[in-house]
Amino acid sequence: MRWFFNALPYNHRVPEGSPTMLFRPSAPLINSSVLALAAALVVALAPALVATLTVAAQDAPGSAPRATIGTEPLSDRRVHYDLTAALDAETKTIDGTARIVWRNPDRVPVDELQFHLYLNAFEGPESTFMRESGGAHRGFQASSADPWGGIEITAMSLFRGDGAASDLLAALEFIRPDDGNPDDHTAIRVLLPEPVTPGDSAVVDLRFTSRLPEIVARTGWLPGPSGRPFFMVAQWFPKLGVYEIPGQRYVPEGAERGAWSTHQFHANSEFYADFGTYDVALTVPADYVVGATGVLVSGNADAAESASEPADAALPTPTKTLRYQAEDVHDFAWTASPDFLVHERTWRHVAIRLLLMPTHASQAERHLEATRISLEGLDERLGTYPYTTLTVVDGLGGANGMEYPTLITAGTFYGLPSWFRPLELVIVHEFGHQYFQGMLASNEAEEAWLDEGMNSYIETKVMDAAWPGGSVLDVAGIRISGRDFHRVSYTKNNPSRGALQTKSWEYAFGDFGKASYSKPATVMHSLEGYLGEERMEQFLKTYVAEWRFRHPTTRDLQDVAERVAGENLDWFFDQYVYGTAVLDYRIDRFSSRREADSVYVATVRVHRMHDGTFPVPVRVRFADGSTRERVWRGETAWANLTFRGPTPAVEAFIDPDDTAPLDINRLNNRRVSASERSNLFARRAQLRLTAFLQRLMYLIP
Ligand SMILES: [Zn+2]
């Protein structure tokens, strides 16, 4: 079944049961990138259907399970990966092979391929990743003698239509497009002996060895409870960069040609890759439990049941090989451990597989329930989850809290009380990534907020709907919602620094997290406050429906928001997405005087404390309970607003319904007459507690 390094011309015939013939584009390119894209899609579609039918026919009656719902490709599938990985659990290395197919989507020939070798971020202290993170990425503390990892390509050749192969290894060259660090080996380029013509595919065969690091940045190994290693295997194979064609992302429509978008692996950056299909064979010790991206088409992912046999040290460890297929994804990750407890559930079309550490056995239902809530919450808000599988992994240490296509890692701790929900929050968050990171797949290196930030916003919506009031924490009358949780993290952490739209390696220290998670969540809650819940929902659904599998940019997101809003939103995006405006309105003075019988005039002096503006209502309440309200846009530094009512005014409140959580200090938004007692102290105490818990939760692995 595997067909690496064999003599099959890629475009000649479909090997038995292979799903790889998904594109054979040779159509003349039309002189408009949009049309070209559409044409490429059509060209891609037809063979895919043929291939699918072929596969189905060959495998009938017990045909292989599908990785996605429906029968048509969801993405334009510019890449295909055939991977094999043989894991040596003793040495923590993977012997890998790859056949990688890249289709030239441009209207001009392309003579260069670029790949990421992300694993080399962990090869030593001088990589850009380690330099930027000071070796302490999210609490990375190497405890073993040799914690380092890395990937080495040992053979690389271009497979040619005539059956010959050209060696590429000599042409392989490291590139450092972001910082020029000569010790960084996380990106390569390869000049091809001859260019790939438009619509044609380059087929590259590789052999590689991946040495897994002690867990760092959600990749690697750690000793498991049984003493045998747990593996989270991510960023483990050479992965193509994205060749962006004219009109795609920020490449001008009229550009002569596209360009590769490849970045080194940075401490703060995540990933960016093209959609395609994967066919992966994993060979692991027979008693290991495996979870992976995609759908299992052969092999047993659970532990082999031969544990009663006494192990014979002279015999090699028995292994098993599992084959997975994935469609319309841009990455493939997997995990393996002999310790996992396996729970399986079905939600609509999705087979859920929960892999749990035995110490957390009692929390299986919590995991499964949070998974159900995630699937339902995201389906309702952003549309159908199109894949047929979802694996939830309770891994170890730094492996937790990460998303890969159809596989997420969560994390909990023993004795987690039911009123504290970091576990649920992480599952909802990581599952939300299936939409933003998985399906929309924006460039995470250049525009991280489009993934983490939009996802953090949705996470609060799902959490706060599932557990109203205090979704993150709810104990003894103290309640912290997901929305407040992010809001405080933004307002308490240099709110004037770090624009959302910033390349992830250009943030000043400490600004990335805020600008990619909590601030954008708060920005989106404020946009919701402005648009109203209904239009906000429509904006999000439209954005996902129009842009899934197409790598949207910040500009694309704003375009959809403006179309749905029916108005220009530059004022909002310029301040809070592209800029670093800070919103803080304050009531300086509040007085009330009698003007005539039953006519009282309240004067509210409102003050814009920083550069940020946002239209909010200012409401005055009179002693008889009646209220008057008007909108203040903050266009001047201050203003005296007057309100007339039948009795003395007793309260003035800027944005009483909290439509603009971007306002960094709500304590100065309200004033009451001397006759009214406000309980500001309680509010302050609550804010302090929220800030404290925010910090505490960052310490939880
Ligand atoms: Zn995230």
Boltz pocket constraint, residues with backbone or C-beta under 6 A from the ligand:
constraints:
  - pocket:
      binder: B
      contacts: [[A, 401], [A, 429], [A, 430], [A, 433], [A, 452], [A, 455]]
      max_distance: 6.0
